[in-house]
Amino acid sequence: MTLEQKIAWDDTVLPFLLDAADIRGRVARLDGVLDGILKQHDYPPQIEALVAEMAVLTALIGQTVKLRWKLSLQVQSKGAVRMIATDYYGPEKDGRPARIRAYASYDADQLTDADPFEQIGEGYFAVMIDQGKGMTPYQGIAPLEGGSLAACAQGYFAQSEQLPTRFSLSFGRSTEPGQSEHWRGGGVMLQHMPKASPFAKTSEGAGAVLQEDKLLDVDTSENWNRVNILLDTVEEMELIGPQVPPSDLLLRLFNEEQPRVYEAQPIEFGCTCSEERVRQSLSIYSARDIKTMTTDEGRVTADCQFCGMHYDLDPKSVGFEAEQKTGA
């Protein structure tokens, strides 16, 4: 997709409130970002589907973290899929895009023709938040159950945050007329307004009301049940887009709930790997250790699992002994 063809709401997350139901949520649309994540690797279809699902979840959940914070989701399992890891980097400052990256580790010999989630064995689903230097990282885990990664995320919020949460996701290869085949994904996240949570504070401001309506005089459980029933009516192509703008989708689903939208958060594919970080990771090894890592060509090499960047280093320039010489 060219820059001229890019749709305004692609690669964004739109936060919203349902004023009449006291429920908040987000609508995500990933196009170039998801394609950028998956084209770095030649994953089998089952792995592509899992990474796509994890990326959409990461975008939806990550939108709530503060500037410069980092949210990570991980799946660790004993099945054919050993690990799925995603990172969401909060914008450096207001108005800037967030960055997201993802990759999967798997045993190809153990993959089957079963559904993607069936490739995952016993293990856990983890949520981690890095609030920056000097701050204690937050971590919570949930079991791998429910038949999808979205169900695992819902289980995490119910268990660790005591927040009723619902995800509806869709993703796949798009074959729009006049464009090459590429990945698209989208989804809606609903959540009861929290009392206290690492995700609770937002700074979107007053927002724009899409539909004026009288507040519904019902209890919160009825609100939650009603809104979930409405979300059940969503169609896959409404979630993915690109024809239906997120604001139109909210009006179609929740027009009686008085939806209020906030400024959309742009997202781009981004990786934080660098030669400096590779050197830092190797700085704990002795010259003897470095020798075991040296190739037949006399080099130390490393590849970033997220973006595929290849690093080729002189073994004499890495390790703690080399660092000490440099420091001297």
C-alpha contacts under 8 A as a table, 3 or more apart, distances in Angstrom:
res1	aa1	res2	aa2	distance
1	M	5	Q	6.00
1	M	6	K	6.42
1	M	32	G	7.87
1	M	179	Q	6.42
1	M	180	S	7.52
2	T	5	Q	5.14
2	T	6	K	6.29
3	L	6	K	5.20
6	K	10	D	7.02
7	I	10	D	5.45
7	I	242	P	7.37
9	W	12	T	5.70
9	W	29	R	6.83
9	W	245	P	6.82
9	W	246	P	7.38
10	D	29	R	5.30
10	D	30	L	5.76
10	D	31	D	5.85
10	D	32	G	7.85
10	D	242	P	7.41
11	D	28	A	7.46
11	D	29	R	5.33
11	D	30	L	4.34
11	D	31	D	5.71
11	D	32	G	6.79
11	D	33	V	6.30
11	D	266	P	5.98
11	D	267	I	5.34
11	D	268	E	6.82
12	T	28	A	5.92
12	T	29	R	5.63
12	T	30	L	6.76
12	T	264	A	6.09
12	T	265	Q	5.34
12	T	266	P	4.35
12	T	267	I	5.55
13	V	26	R	6.36
13	V	27	V	5.52
13	V	28	A	4.31
13	V	29	R	6.48
13	V	59	A	7.02
13	V	60	L	6.73
13	V	63	Q	6.95
13	V	264	A	5.47
13	V	265	Q	5.14
13	V	266	P	6.60
13	V	267	I	7.60
14	L	26	R	5.34
14	L	27	V	5.04
14	L	28	A	6.38
14	L	246	P	7.30
14	L	261	V	7.11
14	L	262	Y	6.72
14	L	263	E	6.66
14	L	264	A	4.33
14	L	265	Q	6.39
15	P	24	R	7.71
15	P	25	G	5.89
15	P	26	R	4.32
15	P	27	V	6.56
15	P	63	Q	7.99
15	P	261	V	6.02
15	P	262	Y	5.54
15	P	263	E	7.13
15	P	264	A	6.56
16	F	24	R	5.82
16	F	25	G	5.32
16	F	26	R	5.85
16	F	27	V	8.00
16	F	259	P	6.63
16	F	260	R	5.38
16	F	261	V	4.27
16	F	262	Y	5.92
17	L	22	D	7.20
17	L	23	I	5.88
17	L	24	R	4.26
17	L	25	G	6.18
17	L	259	P	5.63
17	L	260	R	5.06
17	L	261	V	6.50
18	L	21	A	5.44
18	L	22	D	5.81
18	L	23	I	5.21
18	L	24	R	5.99
18	L	254	F	7.70
18	L	257	E	5.35
18	L	258	Q	5.52
18	L	259	P	4.45
18	L	260	R	6.22
19	D	22	D	5.29
19	D	23	I	7.03
19	D	215	L	7.35
19	D	257	E	6.29
19	D	258	Q	5.35
19	D	259	P	6.16
19	D	260	R	6.85
20	A	213	D	7.73
20	A	214	K	7.27
20	A	215	L	4.53
20	A	216	L	5.60
20	A	256	E	7.60
20	A	257	E	4.66
20	A	258	Q	5.56
20	A	259	P	7.91
21	A	215	L	7.66
21	A	216	L	7.08
21	A	220	T	7.14
21	A	223	N	5.28
21	A	224	W	7.41
21	A	227	V	7.92
21	A	257	E	5.95
22	D	192	H	6.89
22	D	193	M	6.20
22	D	220	T	7.56
22	D	223	N	7.84
23	I	190	L	6.87
23	I	191	Q	5.78
23	I	192	H	4.80
23	I	193	M	5.41
23	I	224	W	7.64
24	R	190	L	5.90
24	R	191	Q	5.40
24	R	192	H	6.35
24	R	193	M	6.12
25	G	188	V	7.05
25	G	189	M	5.07
25	G	190	L	4.39
25	G	191	Q	5.92
26	R	60	L	6.21
26	R	188	V	5.71
26	R	189	M	5.22
26	R	190	L	6.97
27	V	60	L	7.15
27	V	186	G	7.36
27	V	187	G	5.77
27	V	188	V	4.61
27	V	189	M	6.61
27	V	246	P	6.42
28	A	56	V	7.06
28	A	59	A	6.85
28	A	60	L	6.12
28	A	185	G	7.98
28	A	186	G	5.11
28	A	187	G	5.30
28	A	188	V	6.51
29	R	184	R	7.65
29	R	185	G	5.99
29	R	186	G	4.41
29	R	187	G	6.91
29	R	239	L	7.62
29	R	240	I	6.40
29	R	241	G	7.39
30	L	33	V	5.82
30	L	34	L	5.71
30	L	56	V	7.24
30	L	184	R	5.70
30	L	185	G	5.07
30	L	186	G	5.95
30	L	240	I	7.90
31	D	34	L	5.50
31	D	35	D	6.26
31	D	182	H	7.92
31	D	183	W	6.29
31	D	184	R	4.60
31	D	185	G	6.54
32	G	35	D	5.01
32	G	36	G	5.82
32	G	183	W	7.64
32	G	184	R	7.68
32	G	268	E	7.82
32	G	269	F	7.97
33	V	36	G	5.04
33	V	37	I	6.28
33	V	100	I	7.75
33	V	267	I	7.27
33	V	268	E	5.50
33	V	269	F	5.02
34	L	37	I	5.13
34	L	38	L	6.33
34	L	52	A	6.77
34	L	55	A	7.20
34	L	183	W	6.15
34	L	184	R	6.42
34	L	185	G	7.09
34	L	269	F	7.80
35	D	38	L	5.31
35	D	39	K	5.92
35	D	182	H	6.09
35	D	183	W	4.94
35	D	184	R	7.08
36	G	39	K	5.46
36	G	40	Q	6.75
36	G	269	F	6.39
37	I	40	Q	5.95
37	I	41	H	7.99
37	I	101	R	6.27
37	I	102	A	6.29
37	I	103	Y	7.65
37	I	269	F	6.84
37	I	306	F	7.77
37	I	307	C	7.56
38	L	41	H	5.81
38	L	42	D	7.67
38	L	43	Y	7.64
38	L	48	E	6.84
38	L	51	V	7.77
38	L	52	A	7.78
39	K	42	D	6.99
40	Q	306	F	7.61
40	Q	307	C	5.96
40	Q	308	G	6.22
41	H	308	G	7.87
43	Y	46	Q	7.93
43	Y	47	I	5.79
43	Y	48	E	5.66
44	P	47	I	5.44
44	P	48	E	6.22
45	P	48	E	5.00
45	P	49	A	6.21
46	Q	49	A	5.29
46	Q	50	L	6.49
46	Q	115	D	7.13
46	Q	116	P	4.66
46	Q	119	Q	7.80
47	I	50	L	5.12
47	I	51	V	6.13
47	I	81	V	7.89
47	I	104	A	7.31
47	I	116	P	6.82
48	E	51	V	5.23
48	E	52	A	6.01
49	A	52	A	5.09
49	A	53	E	6.15
49	A	116	P	6.73
49	A	171	F	7.61
49	A	172	G	7.45
50	L	53	E	5.12
50	L	54	M	6.13
50	L	116	P	6.36
50	L	117	F	7.27
50	L	149	L	7.69
51	V	54	M	5.04
51	V	55	A	6.06
51	V	84	I	6.94
51	V	102	A	6.97
51	V	103	Y	6.75
51	V	104	A	6.80
52	A	55	A	5.12
52	A	56	V	6.36
52	A	171	F	6.70
52	A	172	G	7.99
52	A	185	G	7.15
53	E	56	V	5.35
53	E	57	L	6.29
53	E	149	L	7.00
53	E	150	A	7.56
53	E	169	L	7.39
53	E	170	S	7.78
53	E	171	F	7.06
53	E	185	G	7.96
54	M	57	L	5.10
54	M	58	T	6.08
54	M	73	L	7.81
54	M	84	I	7.85
54	M	86	T	7.19
54	M	149	L	6.87
55	A	58	T	5.01
55	A	59	A	6.27
55	A	86	T	6.73
55	A	100	I	7.81
55	A	101	R	7.71
55	A	102	A	6.73
56	V	59	A	5.17
56	V	60	L	6.30
56	V	169	L	7.54
56	V	185	G	6.61
56	V	186	G	6.39
56	V	187	G	6.89
57	L	60	L	5.18
57	L	61	I	6.09
57	L	150	A	7.02
57	L	153	A	7.98
58	T	61	I	5.27
58	T	62	G	5.51
58	T	71	L	7.86
58	T	72	S	7.61
58	T	73	L	6.77
58	T	86	T	6.92
58	T	87	D	7.38
58	T	88	Y	6.63
58	T	100	I	7.96
59	A	62	G	5.17
59	A	63	Q	6.22
59	A	88	Y	7.07
59	A	100	I	7.50
60	L	63	Q	5.84
60	L	187	G	7.78
60	L	188	V	7.67
60	L	189	M	6.63
61	I	64	T	6.33
62	G	65	V	5.64
62	G	71	L	5.96
62	G	88	Y	5.94
62	G	89	Y	7.99
62	G	90	G	7.56
63	Q	90	G	7.64
63	Q	265	Q	7.19
64	T	199	F	5.68
64	T	200	A	7.70
64	T	201	K	7.65
64	T	202	T	6.75
65	V	69	W	6.16
65	V	70	K	7.42
65	V	71	L	7.20
65	V	90	G	6.43
65	V	199	F	6.48
66	K	69	W	5.52
66	K	90	G	6.17
66	K	91	P	7.97
67	L	90	G	4.94
67	L	91	P	5.20
67	L	92	E	5.82
67	L	93	K	6.15
67	L	94	D	7.49
68	R	89	Y	6.48
68	R	90	G	4.71
68	R	91	P	5.68
68	R	92	E	5.19
68	R	93	K	7.57
68	R	131	Q	7.66
68	R	132	G	7.45
69	W	89	Y	6.14
69	W	90	G	5.15
69	W	129	I	7.16
69	W	130	D	5.80
69	W	131	Q	4.92
69	W	132	G	6.31
70	K	87	D	6.87
70	K	88	Y	5.63
70	K	89	Y	4.62
70	K	90	G	5.99
70	K	129	I	5.69
70	K	130	D	5.02
70	K	131	Q	6.66
70	K	132	G	7.98
71	L	87	D	5.76
71	L	88	Y	5.02
71	L	89	Y	6.55
71	L	90	G	7.93
71	L	127	V	7.37
71	L	128	M	5.76
71	L	129	I	4.60
71	L	130	D	6.45
72	S	85	A	7.20
72	S	86	T	5.52
72	S	87	D	4.44
72	S	88	Y	6.23
72	S	127	V	5.93
72	S	128	M	5.06
72	S	129	I	6.38
73	L	85	A	5.91
73	L	86	T	5.28
73	L	87	D	6.64
73	L	125	F	7.43
73	L	126	A	5.66
73	L	127	V	4.83
73	L	128	M	6.42
74	Q	83	M	6.97
74	Q	84	I	5.54
74	Q	85	A	4.56
74	Q	86	T	6.48
74	Q	125	F	5.84
74	Q	126	A	5.06
74	Q	127	V	6.68
75	V	82	R	7.80
75	V	83	M	5.25
75	V	84	I	5.00
75	V	85	A	6.59
75	V	123	G	7.42
75	V	124	Y	5.93
75	V	125	F	4.73
75	V	126	A	6.38
76	Q	82	R	5.83
76	Q	83	M	4.70
76	Q	84	I	6.92
76	Q	123	G	5.43
76	Q	124	Y	5.58
76	Q	125	F	6.72
77	S	81	V	6.40
77	S	82	R	4.97
77	S	83	M	6.25
77	S	120	I	6.10
77	S	121	G	5.29
77	S	122	E	5.35
77	S	123	G	4.20
77	S	124	Y	6.61
78	K	81	V	7.21
78	K	82	R	5.91
78	K	120	I	7.20
78	K	121	G	5.01
78	K	122	E	5.46
78	K	123	G	6.32
79	G	82	R	6.16
79	G	110	Q	7.70
79	G	119	Q	6.10
79	G	120	I	4.83
79	G	121	G	3.82
79	G	122	E	6.69
80	A	106	Y	5.50
80	A	107	D	5.05
80	A	108	A	7.00
80	A	109	D	7.79
80	A	110	Q	4.99
80	A	111	L	5.66
80	A	119	Q	5.37
80	A	120	I	6.12
80	A	121	G	7.11
81	V	84	I	7.53
81	V	104	A	7.46
81	V	105	S	6.24
81	V	106	Y	4.27
81	V	107	D	6.44
81	V	119	Q	5.89
81	V	120	I	5.25
81	V	121	G	7.40
82	R	104	A	7.68
82	R	105	S	5.47
82	R	106	Y	5.06
82	R	107	D	7.26
82	R	120	I	7.59
83	M	104	A	5.60
83	M	105	S	5.07
83	M	106	Y	6.84
84	I	102	A	7.41
84	I	103	Y	5.90
84	I	104	A	4.28
84	I	105	S	6.40
85	A	102	A	5.57
85	A	103	Y	5.62
85	A	104	A	6.35
86	T	100	I	7.23
86	T	101	R	5.62
86	T	102	A	4.15
86	T	103	Y	6.65
87	D	100	I	5.57
87	D	101	R	5.43
87	D	102	A	6.47
88	Y	98	A	7.04
88	Y	99	R	5.71
88	Y	100	I	4.54
88	Y	101	R	6.86
89	Y	98	A	5.67
89	Y	99	R	5.05
89	Y	100	I	6.31
90	G	97	P	7.91
90	G	98	A	4.99
90	G	99	R	6.88
91	P	94	D	6.71
91	P	95	G	7.67
91	P	96	R	5.42
91	P	97	P	5.48
91	P	98	A	4.51
91	P	99	R	7.33
92	E	96	R	6.57
92	E	98	A	7.84
93	K	96	R	5.78
95	G	265	Q	7.90
96	R	266	P	7.39
97	P	265	Q	6.63
97	P	266	P	4.71
97	P	267	I	4.96
97	P	268	E	6.38
98	A	265	Q	7.29
98	A	266	P	6.33
98	A	267	I	4.71
98	A	268	E	6.31
99	R	267	I	5.60
99	R	268	E	4.98
99	R	269	F	5.43
99	R	270	G	4.94
99	R	271	C	7.65
100	I	267	I	7.11
100	I	268	E	6.39
100	I	269	F	5.14
100	I	270	G	5.57
100	I	271	C	7.45
101	R	269	F	5.99
101	R	270	G	5.97
101	R	271	C	6.24
101	R	306	F	6.30
101	R	307	C	7.80
102	A	306	F	5.76
103	Y	305	Q	6.48
103	Y	306	F	5.39
107	D	110	Q	5.61
107	D	111	L	6.94
108	A	111	L	5.39
111	L	119	Q	6.30
112	T	119	Q	7.12
114	A	118	E	6.05
114	A	119	Q	7.26
115	D	118	E	5.39
115	D	119	Q	7.21
116	P	119	Q	5.54
116	P	120	I	7.70
117	F	120	I	5.58
117	F	147	G	6.20
117	F	148	S	5.76
117	F	149	L	7.43
118	E	121	G	7.28
118	E	147	G	7.81
121	G	144	L	7.95
122	E	144	L	6.86
123	G	143	P	6.65
123	G	144	L	6.05
124	Y	141	I	6.42
124	Y	142	A	5.72
124	Y	143	P	4.69
124	Y	144	L	5.15
125	F	141	I	5.48
125	F	142	A	5.13
125	F	143	P	5.94
125	F	144	L	5.90
125	F	152	C	6.58
125	F	153	A	7.46
125	F	156	Y	7.76
126	A	139	Q	7.07
126	A	140	G	5.73
126	A	141	I	4.27
126	A	142	A	6.42
127	V	139	Q	5.64
127	V	140	G	5.31
127	V	141	I	6.23
128	M	137	P	7.04
128	M	138	Y	5.46
128	M	139	Q	4.37
128	M	140	G	6.59
129	I	137	P	5.69
129	I	138	Y	5.00
129	I	139	Q	6.52
130	D	135	M	7.65
130	D	136	T	7.53
130	D	137	P	4.83
130	D	138	Y	6.66
131	Q	135	M	5.84
131	Q	136	T	7.28
131	Q	137	P	6.33
132	G	135	M	5.74
140	G	156	Y	7.50
140	G	160	S	6.51
141	I	156	Y	6.44
141	I	160	S	7.59
142	A	152	C	6.72
142	A	153	A	7.73
142	A	155	G	6.41
142	A	156	Y	4.96
142	A	159	Q	7.35
142	A	160	S	7.89
143	P	152	C	6.75
143	P	155	G	7.73
143	P	156	Y	7.97
144	L	149	L	7.64
144	L	152	C	5.75
145	E	148	S	7.21
145	E	151	A	7.08
145	E	152	C	5.93
146	G	149	L	7.90
146	G	151	A	5.18
146	G	152	C	6.34
147	G	151	A	6.70
148	S	151	A	5.19
148	S	152	C	6.52
149	L	152	C	4.93
149	L	153	A	6.29
150	A	153	A	5.08
150	A	154	Q	6.23
150	A	167	F	6.12
150	A	168	S	7.77
150	A	169	L	7.80
151	A	154	Q	4.96
151	A	155	G	6.13
151	A	167	F	7.77
152	C	155	G	4.97
152	C	156	Y	6.23
153	A	156	Y	4.97
153	A	157	F	6.45
154	Q	157	F	5.35
154	Q	158	A	6.25
154	Q	164	P	7.59
154	Q	165	T	5.49
154	Q	166	R	6.11
154	Q	167	F	7.23
155	G	158	A	5.11
155	G	159	Q	5.93
156	Y	159	Q	5.19
156	Y	160	S	5.61
156	Y	161	E	7.28
157	F	160	S	5.45
157	F	161	E	4.82
157	F	162	Q	6.02
157	F	163	L	5.40
157	F	164	P	6.83
157	F	165	T	6.44
158	A	161	E	5.86
158	A	162	Q	4.53
158	A	163	L	5.08
158	A	164	P	5.61
158	A	165	T	6.99
159	Q	162	Q	5.64
159	Q	163	L	7.95
161	E	197	S	6.53
163	L	191	Q	6.77
163	L	192	H	6.24
163	L	194	P	6.64
164	P	191	Q	5.83
164	P	192	H	5.82
165	T	189	M	7.23
165	T	190	L	5.63
165	T	191	Q	4.50
165	T	192	H	6.86
166	R	189	M	5.70
166	R	190	L	5.08
166	R	191	Q	6.50
166	R	228	N	7.68
167	F	187	G	7.05
167	F	188	V	5.77
167	F	189	M	4.62
167	F	190	L	6.51
168	S	187	G	5.44
168	S	188	V	5.31
168	S	189	M	6.65
168	S	231	L	7.66
169	L	185	G	7.61
169	L	186	G	5.88
169	L	187	G	4.13
169	L	188	V	6.54
169	L	236	E	7.77
169	L	239	L	6.81
170	S	185	G	5.71
170	S	186	G	5.53
170	S	187	G	6.12
170	S	236	E	5.69
170	S	237	M	7.85
170	S	239	L	6.11
170	S	240	I	6.08
171	F	183	W	7.38
171	F	184	R	5.68
171	F	185	G	3.95
171	F	186	G	6.29
171	F	240	I	6.51
172	G	183	W	5.64
172	G	184	R	5.76
172	G	185	G	6.44
173	R	181	E	6.36
173	R	182	H	5.31
173	R	183	W	4.36
173	R	184	R	6.17
174	S	181	E	5.52
174	S	182	H	5.30
174	S	183	W	5.66
174	S	184	R	6.12
175	T	179	Q	6.85
175	T	180	S	6.70
175	T	181	E	4.89
175	T	182	H	7.01
176	E	179	Q	5.68
176	E	180	S	7.60
176	E	181	E	7.41
184	R	240	I	6.36
185	G	239	L	7.58
185	G	240	I	5.13
186	G	239	L	5.02
186	G	240	I	4.45
186	G	241	G	7.49
187	G	239	L	5.28
187	G	240	I	7.06
188	V	239	L	7.29
191	Q	194	P	8.00
192	H	224	W	7.47
194	P	197	S	6.59
194	P	200	A	5.99
195	K	200	A	7.27
196	A	200	A	5.96
197	S	200	A	4.85
197	S	201	K	7.92
198	P	201	K	7.51
199	F	202	T	8.00
204	E	207	G	6.81
204	E	262	Y	5.91
204	E	263	E	6.77
205	G	262	Y	7.39
206	A	262	Y	7.60
207	G	260	R	5.88
207	G	261	V	5.32
207	G	262	Y	4.52
207	G	263	E	7.42
208	A	260	R	5.18
208	A	261	V	5.21
208	A	262	Y	6.36
209	V	212	E	6.69
209	V	258	Q	6.79
209	V	259	P	5.94
209	V	260	R	4.11
209	V	261	V	6.41
210	L	247	S	7.71
210	L	251	L	7.14
210	L	255	N	7.98
210	L	258	Q	6.77
210	L	259	P	5.59
210	L	260	R	5.72
210	L	261	V	7.12
211	Q	251	L	7.33
211	Q	255	N	6.08
211	Q	256	E	7.44
211	Q	258	Q	5.05
211	Q	259	P	6.18
211	Q	260	R	7.74
212	E	258	Q	5.68
213	D	256	E	6.35
213	D	257	E	7.28
213	D	258	Q	5.64
214	K	258	Q	7.97
215	L	257	E	7.62
215	L	258	Q	7.84
216	L	257	E	7.86
218	V	222	E	6.36
218	V	223	N	6.77
219	D	222	E	5.52
219	D	223	N	6.42
220	T	223	N	4.90
220	T	224	W	6.12
221	S	224	W	5.07
221	S	225	N	6.15
222	E	225	N	5.15
222	E	226	R	6.00
223	N	226	R	5.21
223	N	227	V	6.12
224	W	227	V	5.32
224	W	228	N	6.16
225	N	228	N	5.21
225	N	229	I	6.25
226	R	229	I	5.15
226	R	230	L	6.34
227	V	230	L	5.00
227	V	231	L	6.21
227	V	254	F	7.42
228	N	231	L	4.99
228	N	232	D	6.28
229	I	232	D	5.11
229	I	233	T	7.12
230	L	233	T	5.56
230	L	234	V	7.55
230	L	253	L	5.96
230	L	254	F	7.09
231	L	234	V	5.53
231	L	253	L	6.55
233	T	253	L	7.64
234	V	238	E	6.66
234	V	239	L	7.34
234	V	253	L	7.27
235	E	238	E	5.24
235	E	239	L	6.63
236	E	239	L	5.23
236	E	240	I	6.38
237	M	240	I	5.08
237	M	241	G	5.55
238	E	241	G	5.32
238	E	242	P	7.94
238	E	243	Q	7.88
238	E	244	V	6.04
238	E	249	L	6.87
241	G	244	V	5.39
241	G	245	P	7.21
242	P	245	P	7.07
244	V	248	D	6.38
244	V	249	L	6.45
245	P	248	D	5.28
245	P	249	L	6.35
246	P	249	L	4.97
246	P	250	L	6.29
247	S	250	L	5.13
247	S	251	L	6.36
247	S	261	V	7.61
248	D	251	L	5.11
248	D	252	R	6.13
249	L	252	R	5.08
249	L	253	L	6.18
250	L	253	L	5.19
250	L	254	F	5.56
250	L	255	N	6.95
250	L	259	P	6.92
251	L	254	F	5.32
251	L	255	N	4.45
251	L	259	P	7.18
252	R	255	N	6.07
254	F	257	E	5.21
254	F	258	Q	7.14
254	F	259	P	6.68
255	N	258	Q	5.96
255	N	259	P	6.69
271	C	306	F	6.96
271	C	307	C	6.47
273	C	277	R	6.42
273	C	278	V	7.64
273	C	304	C	6.86
273	C	309	M	7.98
274	S	277	R	5.23
274	S	278	V	6.42
275	E	278	V	5.04
275	E	279	R	6.17
275	E	311	Y	6.74
276	E	279	R	5.13
276	E	280	Q	6.14
277	R	280	Q	4.92
277	R	281	S	6.19
278	V	281	S	5.14
278	V	282	L	6.35
278	V	302	A	7.57
279	R	282	L	5.12
279	R	283	S	6.12
279	R	318	V	6.08
279	R	319	G	7.53
280	Q	283	S	5.08
280	Q	284	I	7.89
281	S	284	I	6.85
282	L	285	Y	5.79
282	L	318	V	6.35
282	L	319	G	5.31
282	L	320	F	7.65
283	S	318	V	6.38
283	S	319	G	4.15
283	S	320	F	4.53
283	S	323	E	6.92
284	I	319	G	6.11
284	I	320	F	5.60
285	Y	288	R	7.91
285	Y	289	D	5.65
285	Y	290	I	6.39
285	Y	319	G	4.96
285	Y	320	F	5.94
286	S	289	D	5.11
286	S	290	I	6.21
286	S	319	G	5.64
286	S	320	F	5.99
286	S	321	E	6.33
287	A	290	I	4.95
287	A	291	K	6.14
287	A	316	K	7.96
287	A	319	G	6.32
287	A	320	F	7.79
287	A	321	E	6.60
288	R	291	K	5.13
288	R	292	T	6.81
289	D	292	T	5.39
289	D	293	M	6.82
290	I	293	M	5.10
290	I	294	T	6.36
290	I	300	V	7.77
290	I	315	P	6.57
290	I	318	V	7.61
290	I	319	G	6.68
291	K	294	T	5.14
291	K	315	P	7.37
293	M	300	V	6.16
294	T	297	E	7.82
294	T	298	G	5.73
294	T	299	R	5.26
294	T	300	V	4.81
294	T	301	T	7.68
294	T	315	P	6.72
295	T	298	G	5.23
295	T	299	R	5.33
295	T	300	V	6.26
295	T	301	T	7.72
296	D	299	R	7.50
298	G	314	D	7.58
298	G	315	P	7.37
299	R	312	D	6.48
299	R	313	L	5.77
299	R	314	D	5.43
299	R	315	P	5.88
300	V	312	D	5.93
300	V	313	L	5.08
300	V	314	D	6.24
300	V	315	P	5.58
301	T	310	H	7.22
301	T	311	Y	5.43
301	T	312	D	4.57
301	T	313	L	6.10
302	A	310	H	5.93
302	A	311	Y	5.11
302	A	312	D	6.78
303	D	308	G	5.91
303	D	309	M	5.58
303	D	310	H	4.55
303	D	311	Y	6.17
304	C	307	C	5.77
304	C	308	G	4.93
304	C	309	M	5.21
304	C	310	H	6.65
305	Q	308	G	5.71
305	Q	309	M	7.99
313	L	317	S	7.32
313	L	318	V	7.70
314	D	317	S	5.44
314	D	318	V	7.14
315	P	318	V	5.54
315	P	319	G	7.95
316	K	319	G	7.96
316	K	322	A	6.43
317	S	322	A	5.45
317	S	323	E	7.55
318	V	321	E	7.71
318	V	322	A	5.48
318	V	323	E	6.78
319	G	322	A	5.46
319	G	323	E	6.30
320	F	323	E	4.84
320	F	324	Q	6.11
321	E	324	Q	5.08
321	E	325	K	6.40
322	A	325	K	5.16
322	A	326	T	6.24
323	E	326	T	5.06
323	E	327	G	6.09
324	Q	327	G	4.99
324	Q	328	A	6.08
325	K	328	A	5.05
